[in-house]
Amino acid sequence: MTQQPLYGGIEAGGTKFVCAIGSGPEHILDEVRFPTTTPDETIQRAVDFFAPHAAQLHCIGLGSFGPFDVNPASPTYGYITTTPKPGWTNTNILGMLQEKLSLPFVVDLDVVVAGMGEATWGASRSDRTSLYLTIGTGIGGGFIVDGQPHRGLVAVEMGHIRLPRDPSRDPFAGACPYHGDCFEGVAAGPAIQARFGQRGETLPDDHPYWRIEAEYIAYALVNYILTLAPERIIIGGGIMQREFMFPTVRRKTQELLNGYVQHDAILKHIDKYIVPPALGNRSGMLGAITLAKNANRP
Amino acid sequence: MTQQPLYGGIEAGGTKFVCAIGSGPEHILDEVRFPTTTPDETIQRAVDFFAPHAAQLHCIGLGSFGPFDVNPASPTYGYITTTPKPGWTNTNILGMLQEKLSLPFVVDLDVVVAGMGEATWGASRSDRTSLYLTIGTGIGGGFIVDGQPHRGLVAVEMGHIRLPRDPSRDPFAGACPYHGDCFEGVAAGPAIQARFGQRGETLPDDHPYWRIEAEYIAYALVNYILTLAPERIIIGGGIMQREFMFPTVRRKTQELLNGYVQHDAILKHIDKYIVPPALGNRSGMLGAITLAKNANRP
């Protein structure tokens, strides 16, 4: 009996880390979750998890929160760079892991890696092209084509696109330090907190702002659909977890497209077109394993 | 001496048709341009041009104005469908050409085909990814990756993305029959005509509207850059032909990105990043020849 090759996967999130060993959703040997504290402590916990298995692992995939330098030609490759997260600015997360584990690593942005997980085993496993978005503390997207993240001049940063705004309905000026009222600047968690002085999680379901939030999301989806034409859109992150959010966003997206994109996926089956992650809170970890497996392919 | 294989190229524009026979920019045997009149008359002129050479041609590439159905599985494949252009609604342009010429055809949207021409022989010939935009009577874009047009669920329709607007500066409600004030709805030729009761060509260079037009274009470029990250952006079409337009759009694009995309192409060399077509008015015709050559590859 041949033993299945084993890979490591790390989802390095701003709130928690998920580490696992295995080769796919049906074959996870061990998995651990712990909060993201200081770089030293958090990375040590990851090292402690993998170290006993290091001899069996071919490669470890790492999906990290950003801004994360994924350009191998850059002097800060593998660094978490200008994050506002206390203590993590300019953390060489890849270097720290590699030094202690002496294993090959493959890295990418958390949202891209989650998109790879969904494209391999999740909601978009039968699609050639898919878009994975996360809407939470920040907004980011990964566009997956033929199982690989799309990359051009740089990695895409589609959370920062500009959208129509009506200051008479939403006078908030925006919270993005670069662009003010870009998509992330008006619709991510910090923007909601800045508007109401309380975290989005504590706003009641019937708060009138949710309709505006859903509209910003729908405007962004319309732009992504017209520009990328993904075969499926998967949205993760805290803000979409309210029960009314998906139906409201779908309806508004259809309304804004107004029949222009003549495809049944949008006209008739939008409930299967704009969907939550099928892998739940394992998209990132499983995507990190995909990343490691792909890198190991001959 | 082996003879070079010969291909036909047709740029079927809403104003003029360009037909050519050859295999590349340095090897065009014959080329003809004529105005787009009725479908019967115009298509007959194309047929008359190619017919004497039909025996030598491997294939003809056709880039057509839209809406043009490029889905081979559709019953109206090869039709110009719901165009407002008088006489051309539901014209089976591919069928009419094929019936009279009995040759293999490959088809795509005019803007996509022009993008292929520039990617093969023009401004983006050394780039893996490029975006070709046309801003004129309509607005459309083609995203070329590894020499092929990107296509997902459908062909992309990025001229219809939604942008920020300030009705106090530009009270015009928009001219797009589907979306009102989308990019095309506020910035294409018909929108300018509807605002001022005169064609854009007749507005003087110092008309205050041009600044607003350049801003709409820059907002759109910012969204395309953040979503697609093309290695080059080529903009054709009448509106960009004013001398001040490229410098103004480049400056505004940098200003709106505000240093967020850390790449010298944008920070330092934007005059080489956002450029006019290098093939001038031959991008479409040469792209159609590329299309035919690609289809003929073993």
Interface residues (C-beta under 8 A of the other chain):
Chain A: R128 T129 G141 F143 V145 H150 R151 G152 L153 V154 A155 V156 E157 M158 G159 H160 I161 R162 L163 P164 R165 Y178 H179 D181 Y219 V222 N223 Y224 I225 L226 T227 L228 A229 P230 E231 L256 L257 N258 G259 Y260 V261 Q262 H263 A265 I266
Chain B: R128 T129 G141 F143 V145 H150 R151 G152 L153 V154 A155 V156 E157 M158 G159 H160 I161 R162 L163 P164 R165 Y178 H179 D181 Y219 V222 N223 Y224 I225 L226 T227 L228 A229 P230 E231 L256 L257 N258 G259 Y260 V261 Q262 H263 A265 I266
